[in-house]
């Protein structure tokens, strides 16, 4: 019998790690006050200082479709900038920014 697929869509706040395992005194998903099943994991990551939508699931096929480079798809992000920003930086952001990872 196969495991029942589970999906959670949550808001990860600023200042929280996208993981369940403790790391020093930093907040983690365990600190959200929900009793997540032990077989669900975050799909992707938001760094500690990012906030936003996060999917947690035990659906390995969904995880693969969203994260495996062979299923390449465009992504859009909304960013909030603190402090002063130049017209040149705004123009560059409007044109789009490519992000290349070391292992890509």
C-alpha positions in Angstrom: 0.0 0.0 0.0 1.4 3.4 -1.0 1.6 6.3 1.4 -1.1 8.9 1.2 0.2 12.1 -0.4 0.2 15.1 1.9 0.6 18.8 0.9 1.0 21.9 3.1 1.2 25.4 1.9 2.5 27.8 4.6 3.9 31.2 5.0 7.5 31.1 6.2 8.3 34.3 8.1 11.5 36.3 8.1 14.1 35.0 10.6 13.1 31.3 10.3 15.2 28.5 8.8 13.5 26.3 6.1 14.2 23.1 8.0 12.9 21.0 10.9 16.2 20.2 12.5 17.5 22.6 15.2 20.5 24.9 14.5 21.6 26.8 17.5 18.8 29.0 18.8 17.4 29.9 15.4 13.7 29.3 14.6 12.8 26.4 12.4 9.6 25.0 10.9 9.2 23.0 14.1 8.6 26.2 15.9 5.5 27.1 13.8 3.3 25.2 16.2 2.0 22.7 13.7 2.3 18.9 14.0 3.7 18.2 10.5 4.0 14.5 9.6 7.5 13.2 9.8 7.5 12.3 6.1 7.0 15.8 4.7 9.8 18.1 3.6 10.0 21.6 2.1 10.0 21.9 -1.6 12.8 24.3 -2.2 14.2 26.7 0.3 13.8 30.3 1.5 16.8 31.7 3.2 16.6 32.8 6.8 16.0 36.4 6.0 13.3 35.6 3.3 9.6 35.3 3.8 6.9 33.8 1.7 5.0 30.8 0.4 6.6 27.4 1.1 5.2 24.0 0.0 5.8 21.0 2.3 5.0 17.5 0.9 5.8 13.9 0.8 5.1 13.9 -3.0 8.5 13.1 -4.4 7.2 13.5 -8.0 6.1 17.0 -7.3 9.4 17.8 -5.6 11.2 16.5 -8.7 9.1 18.4 -11.2 9.6 21.7 -9.3 13.3 21.3 -8.5 15.0 19.0 -11.0 16.8 21.0 -13.7 15.6 18.6 -16.4 12.1 20.1 -15.8 13.4 23.6 -16.4 10.8 26.4 -16.0 11.0 30.1 -15.4 10.4 31.5 -12.0 9.4 35.0 -10.8 10.3 36.5 -7.5 9.0 39.7 -5.8 11.7 41.5 -3.8 11.5 44.3 -1.3 14.6 46.4 -1.1 15.7 48.4 2.0 17.5 51.7 1.6 18.4 53.6 -1.5 18.3 52.0 -5.0 19.7 53.6 -8.2 18.0 54.0 -11.5 20.6 51.7 -13.0 19.8 48.9 -10.6 16.0 49.4 -11.3 16.6 49.1 -15.0 18.7 46.0 -14.6 16.0 44.4 -12.4 13.3 45.3 -14.9 15.2 43.5 -17.7 15.5 40.4 -15.5 18.3 38.9 -13.5 19.9 35.5 -14.3 21.0 33.5 -11.4 23.5 30.7 -12.0 24.4 28.2 -9.3 27.9 26.7 -9.0 26.6 23.2 -9.8 24.4 24.3 -12.8 
